[in-house]
Amino acid sequence: MKAWQYEGTNKPLTLAEIDEPEPGLGEVLISVKAAGLCHSDVGALTDKAWEPLLTKRPVTMGHEISGVITALGDGVTGWRVGDNVGVCPTGPSGISPGYGRDGGWQKLTVQPASDLVKMPDHLSFEVDTVGTDAGMTSYHALVTVGDIRYMDRVGIIGIGGLGQIAAQAAVRMGAEVYVAEINEDAWPLAYAWGAKEVQPSIQDFAGYDLDLIVDYVGAGSTTAGSIYAIRPGGKIVLVGMGILKADINTRDLILKHAQILGSTGGTMHDVEACYRLFSNGAVNPVMKKISFDKIPESLELLHQRKARGRLVCMFE
């Protein structure tokens, strides 16, 4: 079967011909129905700082996976052939697909049973896939780390693949949501979701005394600008890694007793929470479905920041 594999930083993906895998002890074989593309995939392909995380070489990329169990390895209990599942990329096994084991950019993949999350019956595979990583990461930053509360004044920076989920979720949780989004074409979506106000920069909300700001862009200036918009004692959660440094006004940070916290990934409970939000219609992720052969050019769209919403590869 064919697989899109990583062989090294600043090298093109290789379309390799590989043997079909078989599940081992505690593993399941999954027929992949949908597999997501992520900015971290672009980072792995273009930035040597990611190399230590890719412990298998070559490795089939794709850490956002949903599909159907087609075989069980020895010792697997609680799962059956035919179950629809998502794979939590930060699950208990501690080995992420697409990094330390072959991921979802191939039609069959072997994954640890411990990392599986049951897919709600009426969810589509593409929506399920979005929940495994984009949804999980977004929810974890907003709820688990950010500790959003009812009637909080919440700033969301960026409504791309992650921020779009957080903006919708925050509105449904009863927060007053203020969106910072440089792309004005996306503003109508934010207002349709229930955002109170949209501006191109988080610094445009200076003086609004926001309780919580979650930065899904991480452009340096976005983190720095958050300090002007946060209230005394407020919390800034940094998720995006657009630029890995920021020059901040430490005086205002100190005088406001503000907090800056980092957030990455999430837990299986975060994935399950996202599935509930998707299932009840509280969050409807914006996504674009692509075919297997379009993965390399779609990654380039992500690299150029021209993609709208989440990109999801669909398998027949």
C-alpha positions in Angstrom: 0.0 0.0 0.0 1.0 3.6 -0.5 2.1 6.0 2.4 3.3 9.5 2.6 6.5 9.4 4.6 8.8 11.8 6.3 12.5 11.1 5.7 14.1 14.3 7.0 13.7 18.0 7.6 13.6 20.2 4.4 13.1 17.1 2.3 9.9 16.4 0.3 7.5 13.8 1.5 8.1 10.4 -0.1 5.2 8.4 -1.5 6.5 5.0 -0.4 5.1 1.5 -1.1 4.9 -0.4 2.2 3.6 -3.7 3.5 0.2 -3.8 5.1 0.8 -3.8 8.9 -0.5 -6.3 11.4 -1.5 -5.5 15.0 0.7 -6.7 17.9 0.1 -7.1 21.6 -2.4 -4.5 22.8 -2.8 -3.0 19.3 -5.6 -2.7 16.8 -5.6 -2.4 13.0 -7.6 0.5 11.7 -8.9 1.1 8.2 -8.3 4.9 8.0 -11.3 6.8 6.8 -10.0 10.4 7.5 -6.7 11.8 8.5 -6.0 15.5 9.2 -3.3 17.9 8.2 -1.8 20.2 10.8 0.6 23.1 11.0 2.8 20.9 13.2 3.2 18.7 10.1 4.6 21.7 8.3 6.9 22.4 11.2 8.2 18.9 11.2 9.0 19.1 7.4 10.6 22.6 7.5 12.1 23.2 11.0 15.0 21.2 12.4 13.8 22.0 15.9 11.1 19.3 15.4 13.6 16.6 14.5 14.0 15.1 18.0 10.3 14.5 18.1 10.3 12.3 15.0 11.9 9.2 16.6 11.0 6.8 13.7 12.7 7.3 10.3 11.1 7.0 7.8 7.7 7.5 9.4 4.3 7.7 7.8 3.0 11.1 8.9 -0.6 12.0 10.0 -1.4 12.3 13.7 -5.1 13.1 13.3 -6.8 9.7 12.6 -10.3 8.3 12.6 -11.4 5.0 11.1 -12.8 1.5 11.6 -11.2 -1.3 13.6 -10.6 -4.2 11.2 -8.5 -6.5 13.5 -7.5 -6.9 17.1 -4.1 -7.8 18.4 -3.5 -10.2 21.4 -4.7 -8.9 24.7 -7.1 -6.2 23.4 -10.3 -6.0 25.4 -13.2 -3.5 25.3 -13.0 -3.1 21.5 -14.6 -5.0 18.6 -14.0 -5.3 14.9 -16.2 -2.7 13.2 -16.0 -0.1 16.0 -15.6 3.5 14.7 -12.8 5.2 16.6 -10.6 8.2 16.8 -7.0 8.1 17.9 -5.8 10.4 20.7 -2.3 11.5 19.6 -1.3 12.2 23.2 -2.8 9.0 24.6 -1.5 6.8 27.4 0.9 4.9 25.2 3.1 8.0 25.0 4.0 7.3 21.4 2.4 9.7 18.9 1.3 8.6 15.5 3.2 10.4 12.7 6.2 10.9 15.1 7.1 7.8 16.9 4.9 5.3 15.0 3.4 5.3 11.5 0.4 7.5 11.4 -2.7 8.0 9.2 -1.4 9.0 5.8 -1.8 5.4 4.7 -5.0 3.3 4.3 -4.3 0.9 7.2 -2.6 1.9 10.4 -1.8 0.0 13.7 -2.4 2.0 16.9 -2.4 1.1 20.6 -5.9 0.2 21.9 -5.1 2.4 24.9 -5.2 5.5 22.7 -8.6 5.0 21.1 -11.7 7.1 21.7 -15.1 5.8 20.8 -16.6 7.7 18.0 -20.3 8.8 18.5 -22.5 6.9 16.0 -23.8 9.9 14.1 -20.5 11.8 13.7 -18.8 11.9 10.3 -15.3 10.6 10.1 -13.9 14.0 9.0 -15.5 15.7 12.1 -14.2 12.9 14.3 -10.7 13.4 13.0 -10.8 17.2 13.7 -11.7 16.3 17.3 -8.6 14.1 17.9 -6.1 16.9 17.7 -7.4 20.3 16.7 -10.4 20.0 18.9 -8.5 18.4 21.8 -5.7 21.1 21.7 -8.2 23.9 21.4 -10.5 22.7 24.2 -7.6 21.9 26.5 -6.2 25.4 26.2 -9.6 27.1 26.7 -11.1 24.9 29.4 -8.5 22.7 31.1 -5.7 25.3 31.2 -7.7 28.6 30.7 -10.5 27.5 33.1 -13.1 29.5 31.2 -16.1 30.5 33.4 -19.7 31.5 32.5 -19.9 35.3 31.6 -16.1 35.6 31.3 -14.9 38.2 28.8 -12.7 36.0 26.5 -10.3 37.0 23.8 -9.6 34.4 21.0 -6.6 35.2 18.8 -6.9 33.6 15.4 -9.9 31.6 14.1 -8.0 29.1 12.0 -8.1 25.4 12.5 -7.9 25.6 16.3 -9.3 29.1 17.2 -12.5 28.5 15.3 -13.4 25.6 17.6 -12.5 27.7 20.7 -14.5 30.7 19.6 -17.6 28.6 19.1 -17.2 26.6 22.3 -16.6 29.8 24.4 -19.8 31.3 23.1 -21.8 28.2 23.9 -20.3 28.1 27.4 -21.8 31.5 28.0 -18.7 33.7 27.6 -18.6 37.1 25.9 -16.2 36.5 23.1 -13.8 39.0 21.4 -12.0 37.7 18.4 -8.6 39.0 17.0 -8.3 37.9 13.4 -6.1 39.5 10.8 -8.1 38.0 7.9 -11.2 40.2 7.6 -12.8 37.7 5.2 -13.2 35.5 8.2 -15.0 38.1 10.4 -18.5 37.2 9.2 -18.0 33.7 10.5 -16.9 35.0 13.9 -20.0 37.2 14.2 -22.2 34.3 13.0 -20.8 32.2 15.8 -21.8 34.9 18.3 -18.6 36.9 18.8 -19.3 40.3 20.5 -16.6 42.1 18.5 -13.9 41.3 16.0 -10.7 43.3 15.4 -7.5 42.7 13.4 -5.3 42.8 16.5 -5.7 41.7 20.2 -4.2 45.1 21.1 -7.3 46.7 19.6 -9.0 45.4 22.8 -6.7 47.3 25.1 -8.7 48.5 28.1 -11.4 45.9 27.6 -10.1 44.1 30.7 -10.6 40.6 29.3 -10.6 37.8 31.8 -9.0 35.2 29.6 -7.1 35.4 26.3 -6.1 32.3 24.3 -3.5 32.9 21.6 -3.9 30.3 18.9 -1.4 32.2 16.6 1.7 32.8 18.6 3.1 35.5 16.3 5.1 37.2 19.0 3.1 40.5 18.6 -0.1 38.6 19.5 1.4 37.5 22.8 2.8 40.9 23.5 -0.4 42.6 22.6 -2.4 40.4 25.0 -0.9 42.1 28.0 -2.6 45.4 27.1 -6.0 43.7 26.8 -6.0 41.4 29.8 -7.5 42.5 33.1 -5.5 42.6 36.4 -5.2 39.0 37.6 -6.2 37.7 34.2 -4.8 34.7 32.3 -3.2 34.5 28.9 -2.8 31.0 27.4 -0.3 30.6 24.6 -0.9 27.7 22.1 0.3 28.9 18.7 3.9 28.6 17.7 4.0 31.0 14.8 7.2 32.7 16.1 9.0 31.2 19.0 9.8 34.4 20.8 8.0 37.6 22.0 9.1 40.9 23.4 6.6 41.7 26.1 5.9 44.7 28.4 7.0 43.1 31.7 6.0 46.2 33.6 2.3 45.8 32.8 2.5 42.1 33.2 3.9 42.5 36.7 1.6 45.4 37.8 -1.5 43.6 36.5 -0.4 40.3 38.3 -1.3 38.6 35.0 -0.4 35.1 34.1 1.0 33.7 30.9 0.6 29.9 30.6 1.6 27.5 27.8 -0.7 24.8 26.6 0.0 21.9 24.2 -2.0 18.9 23.2 -4.5 17.6 25.7 -6.0 14.3 27.0 -8.5 11.7 26.0 -11.0 13.4 28.2 -10.6 16.6 26.1 -11.2 14.6 22.9 -14.4 13.1 24.4 -15.5 16.6 25.4 -15.0 17.8 21.9 -17.0 14.9 20.5 -19.9 15.9 22.8 -19.7 19.5 21.6 -19.7 18.3 18.0 -22.5 15.8 18.6 -24.9 18.3 20.1 -24.2 20.9 17.4 -22.6 23.4 19.8 -19.5 23.5 17.6 -19.4 23.0 13.8 -15.8 23.0 12.6 -14.9 24.5 9.3 -13.0 22.1 7.2 -12.0 21.2 3.7 -11.8 17.6 2.5 -9.0 16.6 0.2 -7.8 13.4 -1.5 -4.8 11.3 -0.6 -2.8 12.5 -3.6 -3.3 16.2 -2.7 -1.5 16.0 0.7 1.8 17.6 -0.4 0.2 20.6 -2.1 -2.2 21.0 0.7 0.7 21.1 3.2 2.1 23.9 1.1 -1.2 25.8 1.4 -0.8 25.4 5.2 2.8 26.6 5.0 1.7 29.7 3.1 -1.2 30.2 5.6 -3.7 30.1 2.8 -5.8 27.2 4.1 -9.3 27.9 5.5 -10.3 25.8 8.5 -8.9 22.2 8.9 -7.7 20.2 6.0 -8.8 16.5 6.2 -7.7 13.7 3.8 -10.5 11.3 3.1 -10.0 7.7 2.2 -12.4 5.6 0.2 
